[in-house]
Amino acid sequence: MDRYLEPHQARRHEPTQYESLLGDAIERAYAAGTHDLAGLVAYLNRTGPGPQDGDVWTEAIYIAQMARMAEE
């Protein structure tokens, strides 16, 4: 039998409001054709939400925040 992981099984908690807003923004970026980190960071800086640490998104801040959120 093939095994697969349902994404919700990997959750440690329900998403916060910020996580939901960020996830929605990332989905909109991908739907608009943005598929690279630099483009995603630019999209988030135009549309929000902003990063939890800092005033604007940078690639380093995005990577660090995604890693931190994955550990929570």
C-alpha positions in Angstrom: 0.0 0.0 0.0 1.3 3.4 -0.9 1.6 5.9 1.9 1.1 9.6 1.6 0.9 12.5 4.0 -2.1 14.7 4.3 -0.7 18.2 4.8 -3.0 18.8 7.8 -1.6 15.7 9.5 1.7 17.5 9.7 0.3 20.5 11.5 1.4 21.1 15.1 -1.3 23.8 15.6 -4.0 25.6 13.7 -2.6 28.4 11.5 -2.6 31.8 13.1 -4.3 34.7 11.4 -0.9 35.9 10.2 0.0 32.5 8.8 -3.3 32.3 7.0 -2.8 35.8 5.4 0.7 35.0 4.4 -0.3 31.6 2.9 -3.1 33.3 0.9 -0.7 35.9 -0.4 1.8 33.2 -1.4 -0.9 31.3 -3.2 -2.0 34.5 -5.1 1.6 35.1 -6.1 1.9 31.6 -7.6 -1.5 32.0 -9.3 -0.2 35.2 -10.9 2.8 33.4 -12.3 5.4 34.2 -9.7 7.6 31.1 -9.2 11.0 32.3 -8.0 12.1 33.6 -4.6 13.0 37.1 -5.8 9.6 37.5 -7.5 7.8 36.2 -4.4 9.6 38.6 -2.1 8.8 41.5 -4.4 5.1 40.4 -4.6 4.9 40.2 -0.8 6.5 43.7 -0.5 3.8 45.1 -2.9 0.8 43.3 -1.4 1.6 42.3 2.1 1.5 41.0 4.7 4.9 42.3 5.9 7.4 40.1 7.6 7.2 39.5 11.4 10.8 40.7 11.8 11.7 43.8 9.8 10.0 46.4 7.7 10.3 44.8 4.3 10.8 41.3 2.9 14.2 40.2 1.8 15.1 36.7 0.6 17.0 36.1 3.8 14.1 37.2 6.0 11.6 35.1 4.0 13.8 32.0 4.3 14.4 32.6 8.0 10.7 33.1 8.7 9.6 30.0 6.7 12.2 27.9 8.7 10.9 29.4 12.0 7.3 28.7 11.1 8.1 25.1 10.1 9.6 24.5 13.6 6.7 26.0 15.5 
